[in-house]
Amino acid sequence: MNTYPFTFDPSRPFIQQAGEWIADVFYDILPEAGLELRDEQIYMAFQLEKAYAEKKTIFAEAGVGTGKTLVYLLYAIAYARYTRKPAIIACADESLIEQLVKPEGDIHKLARYLDLNVDARLGKSPDQYICLNKLDVVRAEPSESDMYRDIYADLPEFVHYADTMQTFRPYGNRKDYPALDDEQWSKIGWDVFQDCLVCPQRHRCGQTLSRDHYRKATDIIICSHDFYMEHVWTYEARKREGQLPLLPEHSSVVFDEGHLLETAAQNALTYKLKQGLFESIVTRLLDGEVRETLAVAVEEVIVQSDMLFEQLARYSKPVPGSDRKDIQWNDELLAQIARVKQHIDVIEEELVFESGLFTLDDYQLKIVEEHLEMIQLALGLCRQQDQLISWVTGENEDLTLVIMPKQVKEVLGEMVFARKMPVIFSSATLSVDGSFDYIADSLGIEKYLSFSVESPYDYKEQMHAELITDLYSQNIAGSVSDAAGKHVSVSTAGIQGVSEQEIRQQTERVLSLVEQSGGRSLLLFSSMQELAAFRRMTEVMGVALPYRMLYEGTAEISHLISEFQQEETSVLCAVTLWEGLDIPGPSLSHVIIWSLPFPPNDPVFASRREEAMDAFHEVDMPYMMLRLRQGIGRLIRSRDDNGRVSIFGRELLQEDVRQAVEHLLP
């Protein structure tokens, strides 16, 4: 839809007119429809008007209940129609995407109350779609369930038969298979090691078809942070390969729950080199008649690659509470990486001659060259150990080298924030102690607008909060002091080191709290290990629970959320729902936090801690406080809500941690 929702006067600035219309929406149209006028929305609208008029980045920190989503949607839609380019709404994860487009969500409210036909389409990440190749493999396994064969049989006819491709329909979305748990889905869902460029089924793939669909959106494309960052990092490479970018040209970007963007940016810029995949890539060069020198170069680089992965296996050691292994970098390992790079150089030189002979398929050649360029770039980072985060996963021939640059803000600054385009960061938690410097610096944003508005809810009246520390003894407090007297974090995010007795005691207390609330509880965990330990302990204890327990990972997440909301006395146990979960009413009357959400035991935060003067207060505490604010914010979602927040955590025995947490509570 390209018409404006107001009468446009071309002699006046568009954004000014859009702002006037949006003011009318909040002052007149929505109140007449029975919706409440919120002063915070009016204030936010004037702030966003400036960001859109000046095409700047703005941090829009607005508390729960301020109606911030409606405000940025109105500006995004109006500006998209003015520029004839869709707006991008990037959410922190796939579950938040579903929250935004649910039938009672804000997009449907605008369509209903403003008589707007909003063209909003979902641009989901590749891992949210079935991979036909993986499905073919798993359904052929005699030991596997008939479930996978049934899934294949139910796919559209054009997937099965080449002569029935006159019509298409989207299919294969993770949401279409809510009963599959995460492990079952991983056997058929797309993963990073799938080579879609040469897949013979790519034109029948549900992911490809969905991409064609969302690219045609006129108002809004809704995607995840990860997907938007993937678009940014692959933009130039896809253009070189003659492919369309993942997302079309757009007019503005809104990063909902924008405080999580840095993590998504680092994930997108991560390089994963798998031993078997490298060999399958370079051996494509041997298809057809090629010169002997190229064939020898391919064989030699495979040998050198195998030696590299053998050394990686030798010089890596497991990290407790994690599926990764730390690499013990040394001269021998770096020398082997240099040899692999040299042999790739030889192949690249040979390809210059080979391309002139036209003996290789041009499309295949371009794909291999792109892969080799990526591998060279990744291996080149290993020479700058101070700028590198790296680890390995897997065992034996399934080993994978993971390489990530420590800081991505330079790239973000150049490829995202330097563009003359409105960029909106929206969240209830963007500042630390009233300052936006923490997030701005981590993302490389030098110039920005900002504002903060508090939630209109009366938390003192609506929320009862309690800190539970009597389960922990002083000698297992969450941090200790090193020889220099500095705090050293001892996070419980990975359940490693916590005794069975402690887990049992805490599980008993949590179940008692849930019983007091008659179910109706959200249990937030800092890691899947914690959630698994709690679930296992409830089974060991053999407690007959009078309410249904829903566990993240046992089904598609938006399906679990819907079940939780509809079955009032149920209990939802989750790791990824600290942000974005919006369930007003009695179904969510109690938020129970299993442990303070300190950063995970992963290479990214390990690197940050090493570089900080005071890791606990510069890295761990800011992260924990932002995430805790989000988790607490799941409870009160309307003026009529009331309930209870119970917070566990051995770190609460520390006076500074306890005081900081108490400062957040009503």
C-alpha positions as CSV (number, residue, x, y, z in Angstrom):
1,M,0.0,0.0,0.0
2,N,1.6,3.3,-1.1
3,T,-1.0,5.8,-0.1
4,Y,-0.5,8.0,3.0
5,P,-2.8,7.6,6.0
6,F,-3.3,11.4,5.9
7,T,-3.8,14.1,3.3
8,F,-0.3,15.0,2.1
9,D,0.7,18.6,1.3
10,P,3.8,18.4,-1.0
11,S,4.7,22.0,0.0
12,R,5.4,21.0,3.6
13,P,8.0,18.6,5.0
14,F,6.7,15.0,5.0
15,I,8.0,14.1,8.5
16,Q,6.3,17.2,10.0
17,Q,3.0,16.2,8.6
18,A,3.5,12.6,9.7
19,G,4.2,13.8,13.2
20,E,1.0,15.8,13.2
21,W,-1.0,12.8,12.1
22,I,0.6,10.6,14.7
23,A,-0.3,13.1,17.4
24,D,-3.9,13.0,16.2
25,V,-3.7,9.2,16.4
26,F,-2.8,9.3,20.1
27,Y,-4.8,12.3,21.1
28,D,-8.0,11.6,19.2
29,I,-8.3,8.4,17.1
30,L,-7.2,5.7,19.6
31,P,-8.9,7.3,22.6
32,E,-12.1,7.4,20.6
33,A,-11.7,3.7,19.9
34,G,-11.4,3.0,23.6
35,L,-7.6,2.9,24.0
36,E,-5.9,4.8,26.7
37,L,-3.9,8.0,25.9
38,R,-0.4,7.8,27.3
39,D,1.7,10.9,27.7
40,E,4.8,8.8,27.2
41,Q,3.7,8.0,23.7
42,I,3.3,11.6,22.8
43,Y,6.7,12.4,24.2
44,M,8.3,9.5,22.4
45,A,6.6,10.5,19.1
46,F,8.2,14.0,19.2
47,Q,11.6,12.5,19.9
48,L,11.3,10.0,16.9
49,E,10.1,12.8,14.7
50,K,13.5,14.5,15.1
51,A,15.4,11.2,14.4
52,Y,13.4,10.6,11.2
53,A,13.7,14.3,10.1
54,E,17.5,14.3,10.6
55,K,18.0,10.6,9.6
56,K,19.9,9.9,12.8
57,T,20.4,7.1,15.3
58,I,18.3,7.4,18.4
59,F,18.2,5.4,21.7
60,A,14.6,5.2,22.7
61,E,14.4,3.8,26.2
62,A,10.8,3.5,27.3
63,G,9.6,1.5,30.2
64,V,7.0,-1.3,30.1
65,G,3.5,0.0,29.3
66,T,4.6,3.1,27.5
67,G,3.3,1.8,24.2
68,K,6.6,2.4,22.4
69,T,5.9,-0.3,19.8
70,L,2.9,1.6,18.4
71,V,4.9,4.8,18.1
72,Y,7.8,3.4,16.1
73,L,5.4,1.3,13.9
74,L,3.5,4.5,12.9
75,Y,6.7,6.3,11.9
76,A,8.2,3.3,10.2
77,I,5.0,2.7,8.1
78,A,4.6,6.4,7.2
79,Y,8.2,6.8,6.2
80,A,8.2,3.6,4.2
81,R,5.3,4.8,2.1
82,Y,7.0,8.2,1.6
83,T,10.3,6.6,0.4
84,R,8.7,3.7,-1.4
85,K,11.0,1.4,0.6
86,P,9.9,-0.9,3.4
87,A,11.1,-0.4,7.0
88,I,12.9,-3.2,8.8
89,I,11.8,-4.2,12.3
90,A,14.6,-6.3,13.7
91,C,13.7,-8.3,16.9
92,A,16.1,-9.9,19.3
93,D,15.0,-13.5,18.3
94,E,12.4,-15.5,16.4
95,S,10.0,-15.7,19.4
96,L,9.8,-11.9,19.6
97,I,8.9,-11.8,15.9
98,E,5.9,-14.0,16.6
99,Q,4.9,-11.7,19.5
100,L,4.9,-8.7,17.2
101,V,2.6,-10.3,14.6
102,K,0.2,-12.3,16.8
103,P,-3.5,-11.6,16.3
104,E,-3.8,-9.3,19.3
105,G,-0.4,-7.6,18.6
106,D,0.3,-4.0,17.9
107,I,0.3,-4.4,14.1
108,H,-3.2,-5.8,14.1
109,K,-4.3,-3.0,16.5
110,L,-3.1,-0.4,14.0
111,A,-4.8,-2.1,11.1
112,R,-8.1,-2.4,13.1
113,Y,-8.3,1.0,14.7
114,L,-6.8,3.2,12.0
115,D,-8.3,1.3,9.1
116,L,-4.8,0.7,7.7
117,N,-4.0,-2.2,5.4
118,V,-0.5,-2.8,6.8
119,D,1.7,-5.0,4.5
120,A,4.0,-6.6,7.2
121,R,5.9,-9.7,6.2
122,L,8.3,-12.0,8.1
123,G,11.9,-12.5,7.0
124,K,12.9,-15.4,9.2
125,S,16.4,-16.8,9.6
126,P,17.5,-19.8,7.5
127,D,17.6,-22.0,10.5
128,Q,13.9,-21.6,10.9
129,Y,13.3,-23.6,7.7
130,I,13.5,-27.3,6.7
131,C,16.6,-28.2,4.7
132,L,15.4,-30.7,2.0
133,N,18.8,-32.3,1.8
134,K,19.0,-33.0,5.6
135,L,15.4,-34.3,5.5
136,D,16.3,-36.7,2.7
137,V,19.1,-38.0,4.8
138,V,17.2,-38.5,8.0
139,R,14.1,-40.0,6.5
140,A,16.3,-42.7,4.8
141,E,17.7,-43.8,8.1
142,P,15.9,-47.0,9.2
143,S,16.5,-46.2,12.9
144,E,14.7,-42.9,12.7
145,S,11.0,-42.4,13.5
146,D,8.4,-42.4,10.8
147,M,7.8,-38.8,11.8
148,Y,10.4,-37.5,9.3
149,R,8.9,-39.6,6.5
150,D,5.5,-38.2,7.4
151,I,6.9,-34.6,7.2
152,Y,8.3,-35.3,3.8
153,A,5.0,-36.8,2.5
154,D,3.1,-33.7,3.6
155,L,5.3,-31.3,1.7
156,P,3.8,-29.5,-1.3
157,E,3.6,-31.4,-4.5
158,F,6.0,-29.1,-6.3
159,V,8.7,-30.3,-3.9
160,H,8.2,-33.9,-5.0
161,Y,7.5,-33.6,-8.7
162,A,9.3,-31.3,-11.2
163,D,6.3,-31.1,-13.5
164,T,4.0,-29.5,-10.9
165,M,5.8,-26.1,-10.3
166,Q,3.2,-23.8,-11.8
167,T,2.1,-22.6,-8.3
168,F,4.0,-22.2,-5.1
169,R,3.1,-21.7,-1.5
170,P,5.4,-21.0,1.5
171,Y,6.2,-24.1,3.6
172,G,8.8,-25.6,5.9
173,N,8.7,-23.0,8.7
174,R,9.7,-24.1,12.1
175,K,6.5,-22.7,13.5
176,D,4.6,-25.2,11.3
177,Y,6.1,-28.1,13.3
178,P,5.4,-27.1,17.0
179,A,5.6,-30.6,18.3
180,L,9.2,-31.1,17.3
181,D,11.7,-30.5,20.1
182,D,15.0,-28.7,19.4
183,E,16.9,-31.9,19.0
184,Q,14.4,-33.3,16.5
185,W,14.3,-30.1,14.6
186,S,18.1,-29.9,14.4
187,K,18.1,-33.1,12.2
188,I,16.1,-31.4,9.5
189,G,16.5,-27.7,10.0
190,W,19.0,-25.6,8.0
191,D,22.5,-25.1,9.5
192,V,25.5,-23.0,8.7
193,F,27.3,-25.9,6.9
194,Q,24.6,-26.3,4.2
195,D,25.9,-25.0,0.9
196,C,22.8,-23.5,-0.6
197,L,24.4,-22.0,-3.6
198,V,24.9,-25.3,-5.4
199,C,21.9,-27.2,-3.9
200,P,19.9,-28.8,-6.7
201,Q,16.7,-28.2,-4.6
202,R,17.3,-24.6,-3.8
203,H,14.5,-23.4,-6.2
204,R,12.0,-25.6,-4.4
205,C,13.2,-24.7,-0.9
206,G,10.8,-23.1,1.6
207,Q,13.5,-20.7,2.7
208,T,14.0,-19.5,-0.9
209,L,10.3,-19.1,-1.5
210,S,9.8,-17.2,1.7
211,R,12.6,-14.8,0.7
212,D,10.9,-14.1,-2.6
213,H,7.7,-13.3,-0.6
214,Y,9.1,-10.9,2.0
215,R,11.2,-9.0,-0.5
216,K,7.9,-7.7,-2.0
217,A,6.7,-6.1,1.2
218,T,5.8,-2.4,0.9
219,D,5.4,-1.4,4.6
220,I,7.4,-3.6,7.0
221,I,9.7,-6.6,7.0
222,I,10.1,-8.2,10.4
223,C,13.3,-10.2,11.0
224,S,15.7,-11.1,13.8
225,H,18.8,-9.2,14.8
226,D,20.9,-12.2,13.6
227,F,19.2,-12.1,10.2
228,Y,19.7,-8.4,9.8
229,M,23.4,-8.7,10.7
230,E,23.8,-11.6,8.3
231,H,22.3,-9.3,5.6
232,V,24.9,-6.6,6.4
233,W,27.9,-8.9,6.4
234,T,27.0,-10.8,3.2
235,Y,25.7,-7.8,1.3
236,E,28.8,-7.3,-0.9
237,A,29.6,-11.0,-1.3
238,R,26.1,-11.8,-2.5
239,K,26.3,-8.9,-5.0
240,R,29.6,-10.3,-6.4
241,E,28.0,-13.7,-6.8
242,G,25.1,-12.2,-8.7
243,Q,22.6,-12.8,-5.9
244,L,20.1,-10.5,-4.3
245,P,21.0,-9.3,-0.8
246,L,19.1,-11.1,2.0
247,L,17.0,-7.9,2.5
248,P,15.9,-5.3,0.0
249,E,16.8,-1.6,0.2
250,H,15.0,-0.2,3.1
251,S,14.0,3.2,4.5
252,S,14.7,2.8,8.2
253,V,15.6,0.2,10.8
254,V,14.2,-0.4,14.3
255,F,16.2,-2.6,16.6
256,D,13.6,-3.8,19.1
257,E,15.4,-4.9,22.3
258,G,18.4,-3.1,20.8
259,H,20.6,-3.8,23.8
260,L,21.2,-7.3,22.4
261,L,22.4,-6.2,19.0
262,E,26.1,-6.5,19.7
263,T,25.8,-10.2,20.3
264,A,24.0,-10.7,17.1
265,A,26.6,-8.7,15.2
266,Q,29.4,-10.9,16.6
267,N,27.6,-14.0,15.7
268,A,27.0,-12.9,12.2
269,L,30.7,-12.1,11.7
270,T,31.8,-15.5,13.1
271,Y,33.7,-17.8,10.7
272,K,33.2,-21.6,11.1
273,L,35.6,-23.9,9.3
274,K,34.7,-27.5,9.3
275,Q,37.2,-30.1,8.3
276,G,35.1,-32.2,6.0
277,L,33.3,-29.2,4.4
278,F,36.6,-27.7,3.3
279,E,37.6,-30.8,1.4
280,S,34.2,-31.0,-0.3
281,I,34.6,-27.4,-1.4
282,V,38.0,-27.6,-3.0
283,T,37.4,-31.0,-4.6
284,R,34.8,-29.4,-6.8
285,L,37.6,-27.9,-8.7
286,L,38.5,-31.4,-9.9
287,D,35.2,-31.8,-11.8
288,G,36.0,-31.9,-15.5
289,E,39.4,-31.7,-17.2
290,V,41.8,-29.5,-15.3
291,R,45.5,-29.1,-15.5
292,E,47.7,-31.3,-13.4
293,T,49.2,-28.5,-11.4
294,L,45.8,-27.5,-10.1
295,A,44.9,-31.1,-9.2
296,V,48.2,-31.4,-7.3
297,A,47.6,-28.1,-5.5
298,V,44.1,-29.3,-4.4
299,E,45.5,-32.6,-3.1
300,E,48.3,-30.7,-1.2
301,V,45.9,-28.2,0.5
302,I,43.7,-31.1,1.7
303,V,46.7,-32.7,3.3
304,Q,47.7,-29.5,5.0
305,S,44.1,-28.9,6.1
306,D,44.0,-32.3,7.7
307,M,47.3,-31.6,9.5
308,L,45.8,-28.3,10.8
309,F,42.8,-30.0,12.3
310,E,44.9,-32.7,13.8
311,Q,47.0,-30.1,15.6
312,L,43.8,-28.2,16.7
313,A,42.6,-31.4,18.3
314,R,46.0,-31.8,20.0
315,Y,46.3,-28.3,21.2
316,S,42.7,-27.7,22.5
317,K,41.2,-28.6,25.9
318,P,37.6,-28.8,27.1
319,V,36.0,-25.9,28.9
320,P,34.0,-27.0,32.0
321,G,30.3,-26.5,31.6
322,S,30.6,-25.9,27.9
323,D,30.6,-27.8,24.6
324,R,33.6,-25.8,23.3
325,K,37.3,-26.3,23.7
326,D,39.9,-23.6,24.2
327,I,42.8,-23.5,21.7
328,Q,46.3,-23.4,23.2
329,W,47.9,-21.2,20.5
330,N,51.6,-21.8,19.8
331,D,54.2,-21.4,17.1
332,E,53.6,-24.8,15.6
333,L,49.9,-24.2,15.2
334,L,50.4,-20.7,13.7
335,A,53.0,-22.1,11.3
336,Q,50.6,-24.8,10.1
337,I,47.9,-22.1,9.5
338,A,50.5,-20.2,7.5
339,R,51.1,-23.3,5.4
340,V,47.4,-23.8,4.7
341,K,47.1,-20.1,3.6
342,Q,50.1,-20.5,1.3
343,H,48.6,-23.6,-0.4
344,I,45.3,-21.7,-0.8
345,D,47.3,-18.9,-2.4
346,V,48.7,-21.4,-4.9
347,I,45.2,-22.6,-5.8
348,E,44.0,-19.1,-6.3
349,E,46.9,-18.4,-8.7
350,E,46.1,-21.6,-10.6
351,L,42.5,-20.6,-10.9
352,V,43.5,-17.4,-12.7
353,F,45.1,-19.6,-15.4
354,E,42.3,-22.2,-15.3
355,S,39.5,-19.6,-15.8
356,G,41.2,-18.4,-19.0
357,L,40.9,-21.9,-20.4
358,F,37.2,-22.1,-19.6
359,T,37.6,-25.7,-18.4
360,L,35.7,-25.0,-15.2
361,D,32.0,-24.2,-14.8
362,D,31.9,-20.5,-14.2
363,Y,29.2,-20.6,-11.5
364,Q,31.1,-23.4,-9.6
365,L,34.3,-21.5,-9.9
366,K,32.8,-18.3,-8.5
367,I,31.4,-20.3,-5.5
368,V,34.7,-21.9,-4.7
369,E,36.6,-18.6,-5.0
370,E,34.2,-17.0,-2.5
371,H,34.7,-19.8,0.0
372,L,38.5,-19.6,-0.4
373,E,38.4,-15.9,0.1
374,M,36.4,-16.3,3.3
375,I,38.7,-19.0,4.6
376,Q,41.8,-16.8,3.9
377,L,40.2,-13.9,5.7
378,A,39.4,-16.1,8.7
379,L,42.8,-17.7,8.9
380,G,44.4,-14.3,8.5
381,L,42.8,-13.2,11.7
382,C,44.8,-15.8,13.6
383,R,47.9,-13.7,13.1
384,Q,46.3,-11.0,15.3
385,Q,45.8,-12.9,18.5
386,D,45.0,-9.8,20.4
387,Q,42.0,-9.1,18.1
388,L,40.8,-12.6,17.9
389,I,38.3,-14.9,19.8
390,S,38.6,-18.5,18.8
391,W,37.7,-22.0,19.9
392,V,36.9,-25.5,18.5
393,T,33.8,-27.7,18.8
394,G,33.1,-31.3,17.9
395,E,35.3,-34.4,18.0
396,N,37.7,-36.2,15.6
397,E,36.7,-35.7,11.9
398,D,33.7,-33.5,13.0
399,L,36.0,-30.8,14.4
400,T,35.0,-27.2,13.7
401,L,37.3,-24.1,14.1
402,V,35.3,-21.0,15.1
403,I,36.9,-17.6,14.6
404,M,35.4,-14.3,15.7
405,P,36.8,-10.8,15.8
406,K,36.8,-9.3,19.3
407,Q,35.2,-6.0,18.3
408,V,32.8,-5.4,15.5
409,K,32.0,-1.8,16.2
410,E,34.3,-0.5,13.4
411,V,32.4,-2.6,10.8
412,L,29.0,-1.6,12.3
413,G,29.9,2.0,12.3
414,E,30.8,1.9,8.6
415,M,28.1,-0.4,7.3
416,V,25.1,0.5,9.4
417,F,25.3,3.7,11.4
418,A,27.2,5.7,8.9
419,R,24.3,5.4,6.4
420,K,22.0,8.4,6.1
421,M,19.0,6.6,7.5
422,P,16.9,6.6,10.7
423,V,18.0,3.9,13.1
424,I,15.9,3.4,16.2
425,F,17.0,1.4,19.2
426,S,13.9,0.5,21.3
427,S,14.0,-1.1,24.7
428,A,13.1,-0.7,28.3
429,T,16.8,-1.2,29.1
430,L,19.3,0.7,27.1
431,S,21.1,2.8,29.7
432,V,23.3,1.9,32.6
433,D,23.0,4.3,35.5
434,G,21.3,6.8,33.2
435,S,24.0,6.8,30.6
436,F,23.9,5.4,27.0
437,D,27.7,5.4,26.7
438,Y,28.0,1.7,27.4
439,I,25.8,0.5,24.5
440,A,27.0,3.3,22.2
441,D,30.6,2.5,22.7
442,S,30.1,-1.2,22.2
443,L,28.4,-0.6,18.9
444,G,30.7,2.1,17.6
445,I,28.1,4.9,17.6
446,E,29.6,8.3,18.0
447,K,26.7,10.6,17.4
448,Y,23.2,9.8,18.5
449,L,20.0,11.1,20.0
450,S,18.5,9.6,23.1
451,F,15.7,9.8,25.6
452,S,14.2,7.9,28.5
453,V,10.7,7.6,29.8
454,E,9.6,5.6,32.8
455,S,6.9,3.0,32.9
456,P,3.5,4.4,33.9
457,Y,2.7,1.4,36.1
458,D,2.7,1.6,39.9
459,Y,5.2,-1.1,40.7
460,K,5.1,-0.5,44.4
461,E,1.4,-1.4,44.4
462,Q,1.4,-4.0,41.7
463,M,4.6,-6.0,42.4
464,H,5.9,-7.7,45.4
465,A,9.6,-8.7,45.2
466,E,11.8,-10.9,47.3
467,L,15.4,-11.9,47.3
468,I,16.1,-15.5,48.5
469,T,19.5,-16.1,49.9
470,D,19.0,-18.5,52.9
471,L,19.8,-21.5,50.7
472,Y,23.4,-20.4,50.3
473,S,26.2,-20.4,52.8
474,Q,28.7,-17.5,52.9
475,N,31.6,-19.6,51.6
476,I,29.9,-20.1,48.2
477,A,29.2,-16.5,47.5
478,G,29.0,-15.5,43.9
479,S,32.4,-13.7,43.8
480,V,35.6,-13.8,45.6
481,S,38.6,-11.5,45.7
482,D,41.9,-12.2,44.1
483,A,45.3,-11.3,45.5
484,A,44.9,-7.8,44.3
485,G,41.6,-7.4,46.0
486,K,39.6,-7.2,42.8
487,H,36.3,-8.9,42.4
488,V,36.4,-12.1,40.3
489,S,33.1,-13.4,39.0
490,V,32.0,-16.9,39.9
491,S,28.8,-17.0,37.9
492,T,26.3,-19.8,38.3
493,A,25.2,-19.4,34.7
494,G,26.6,-22.8,33.9
495,I,25.5,-25.3,36.5
496,Q,29.0,-26.6,36.7
497,G,30.3,-26.9,40.3
498,V,26.9,-26.7,42.0
499,S,26.1,-29.8,44.1
500,E,23.1,-32.0,43.7
501,Q,22.1,-31.1,47.2
502,E,22.0,-27.4,46.4
503,I,20.0,-28.0,43.2
504,R,17.5,-30.2,45.2
505,Q,17.1,-27.6,47.9
506,Q,16.5,-24.8,45.4
507,T,14.1,-27.0,43.3
508,E,12.0,-27.7,46.4
509,R,11.8,-24.0,47.2
510,V,10.9,-23.1,43.7
511,L,8.1,-25.7,43.5
512,S,6.8,-24.4,46.9
513,L,6.7,-20.9,45.5
514,V,4.9,-22.1,42.3
515,E,2.4,-24.0,44.4
516,Q,1.6,-20.8,46.4
517,S,0.8,-19.1,43.1
518,G,-1.3,-21.9,41.8
519,G,1.1,-22.4,38.9
520,R,0.8,-19.2,36.7
521,S,4.6,-18.8,36.9
522,L,7.4,-18.0,34.5
523,L,10.7,-19.6,35.6
524,L,13.7,-17.8,34.0
525,F,17.1,-19.6,33.8
526,S,20.5,-18.2,32.7
527,S,21.4,-21.3,30.7
528,M,20.0,-24.5,29.3
529,Q,22.2,-26.4,31.8
530,E,20.3,-24.8,34.7
531,L,17.0,-25.5,33.1
532,A,18.0,-29.2,32.5
533,A,19.2,-29.6,36.0
534,F,15.9,-28.2,37.4
535,R,13.8,-30.5,35.2
536,R,15.9,-33.5,36.0
537,M,15.6,-32.9,39.7
538,T,11.8,-32.6,39.6
539,E,11.8,-36.0,37.9
540,V,14.2,-37.5,40.4
541,M,12.1,-36.1,43.3
542,G,9.0,-37.7,41.7
543,V,6.8,-34.8,42.7
544,A,3.2,-35.0,41.4
545,L,2.7,-31.5,40.1
546,P,-0.9,-30.3,39.9
547,Y,-0.1,-28.0,37.0
548,R,1.4,-28.4,33.6
549,M,5.2,-27.7,33.2
550,L,6.3,-26.3,29.8
551,Y,10.0,-26.4,29.1
552,E,11.8,-24.5,26.4
553,G,13.4,-26.8,23.9
554,T,10.5,-29.4,24.0
555,A,8.5,-27.7,21.3
556,E,8.6,-24.6,19.0
557,I,8.9,-21.6,21.3
558,S,5.9,-19.5,20.1
559,H,3.7,-22.7,20.5
560,L,4.9,-23.0,24.1
561,I,4.1,-19.3,24.8
562,S,0.6,-19.8,23.4
563,E,0.0,-22.9,25.5
564,F,1.2,-21.0,28.6
565,Q,-1.1,-18.1,28.0
566,Q,-4.1,-20.2,27.2
567,E,-3.7,-22.7,30.1
568,E,-3.9,-20.3,33.0
569,T,-2.3,-22.6,35.7
570,S,0.6,-23.8,33.6
571,V,4.3,-23.0,34.3
572,L,6.7,-21.9,31.6
573,C,10.4,-22.6,32.1
574,A,12.6,-20.7,29.7
575,V,16.1,-19.4,28.9
576,T,15.5,-17.0,26.1
577,L,12.4,-15.2,27.3
578,W,14.0,-12.6,29.5
579,E,13.0,-10.0,26.8
580,G,9.8,-9.5,24.8
581,L,7.4,-11.9,26.4
582,D,4.1,-10.0,26.8
583,I,1.4,-11.9,28.6
584,P,-0.9,-9.6,30.6
585,G,-3.4,-11.2,33.0
586,P,-3.4,-13.9,35.6
587,S,-1.5,-16.5,33.4
588,L,1.7,-14.8,34.4
589,S,1.4,-13.9,38.1
590,H,4.8,-14.9,39.3
591,V,8.3,-14.5,37.9
592,I,10.9,-16.7,39.5
593,I,14.5,-16.1,38.6
594,W,16.7,-19.2,39.2
595,S,20.0,-17.3,39.3
596,L,21.2,-13.8,38.6
597,P,21.7,-13.6,34.8
598,F,25.5,-13.0,34.7
599,P,27.2,-13.4,31.3
600,P,27.7,-16.9,30.1
601,N,30.9,-18.9,30.2
602,D,31.7,-18.2,26.5
603,P,34.8,-16.9,24.6
604,V,33.2,-13.5,24.0
605,F,32.8,-12.6,27.6
606,A,36.0,-14.4,28.6
607,S,37.8,-12.0,26.2
608,R,36.1,-9.0,27.6
609,R,37.0,-9.9,31.2
610,E,40.6,-10.3,30.3
611,E,40.7,-6.8,28.8
612,A,38.8,-5.1,31.7
613,M,40.5,-3.4,34.6
614,D,37.7,-4.6,36.9
615,A,35.9,-7.4,35.0
616,F,33.2,-7.9,37.6
617,H,32.0,-4.3,37.6
618,E,32.8,-3.4,34.0
619,V,31.6,-6.5,32.2
620,D,29.6,-8.8,34.5
621,M,27.5,-6.4,36.5
622,P,26.2,-4.1,33.6
623,Y,25.2,-7.2,31.6
624,M,23.5,-8.8,34.6
625,M,21.6,-5.6,35.5
626,L,20.3,-5.0,32.0
627,R,19.1,-8.6,31.7
628,L,17.6,-8.7,35.2
629,R,15.6,-5.5,34.5
630,Q,14.2,-7.2,31.4
631,G,13.3,-10.4,33.3
632,I,11.5,-8.5,36.1
633,G,9.7,-6.6,33.4
634,R,7.9,-9.7,32.2
635,L,5.5,-9.6,35.2
636,I,3.5,-6.3,35.0
637,R,2.2,-5.8,31.5
638,S,-1.0,-3.8,32.2
639,R,-2.4,-1.5,34.9
640,D,-4.6,-4.4,36.1
641,D,-1.7,-6.8,36.6
642,N,-0.2,-7.6,39.9
643,G,2.1,-10.4,41.1
644,R,5.3,-11.5,42.6
645,V,9.0,-11.7,41.7
646,S,11.3,-14.1,43.5
647,I,15.0,-13.9,42.8
648,F,17.5,-16.5,43.7
649,G,21.3,-16.2,43.5
650,R,24.3,-16.9,45.6
651,E,25.8,-13.6,44.4
652,L,23.2,-11.8,46.4
653,L,25.3,-12.6,49.5
654,Q,27.7,-9.9,48.2
655,E,26.7,-6.5,49.6
656,D,27.4,-4.6,46.4
657,V,25.4,-7.0,44.3
658,R,22.5,-7.1,46.7
659,Q,22.3,-3.3,46.9
660,A,22.4,-3.0,43.1
661,V,19.6,-5.5,42.7
662,E,17.5,-4.0,45.5
663,H,17.8,-0.6,43.7
664,L,15.9,-2.1,40.7
665,L,13.1,-3.4,42.8
666,P,10.0,-1.4,43.9
